Amino acid sequence: MHRTIFTTPVVNTLLRGFSLAVLKLTGWTVEGALPPQAAKSVFIAAPHTSNWDLPYTLMVAFALRLNPYWMGKHSLFRGVYGPVMRWFGGISVNREQSNNLVVASAQAIREADGPLQLIVPPEGTRSKTRYWKTGFYYIAQTAGVPIVMAYMDYASKRSGLGPLFQPTGDVDADMAAIKAFYAPFKGKNADQFETAA
């Protein structure tokens, strides 16, 4: 995978200090830690209802000493923004093209030399959506890595890492269990977050 702000020496240290300071000043609490067996893993990013989710996610990742990559719509990577977004850990996704993102993502995780956490928002959009996409689930299953139930609760200003989830192959039951975990959390635009089946 490409170099990011999380793997750039000196910059990483400076931005971690900055992130810890900003999170403290804005009243956010960061919870949990990444278990060793989840050094390579897929993170659920939920709820995802605002553009503010990205900067907060990056700051929380610095606080927890993660090495994350995240998927974003291809329009974020246009022009001069492309190199910057990739340096922030972004991977461009064109939802209109039918390419096998699951296989490619799983292969990238397996072949990574060191720790790699792939962040995937299950809603696939900041707009209100009733149904969650299952890409994160199949990427984890194909790569043979756990799912980390990461959360950001704007109501209580808590963000962090919840329990690990190992896909069983029963997608319906697994998705119901995952959505039940996320039901209490509120996004910045809470009316746009839906965990119904």
Salt bridges, closest charged atoms under 4 A:
GLU31 OE1 - ARG158 NH1 3.06
ASP53 OD2 - HIS48 ND1 2.89
ASP153 OD2 - ARG158 NH2 3.85
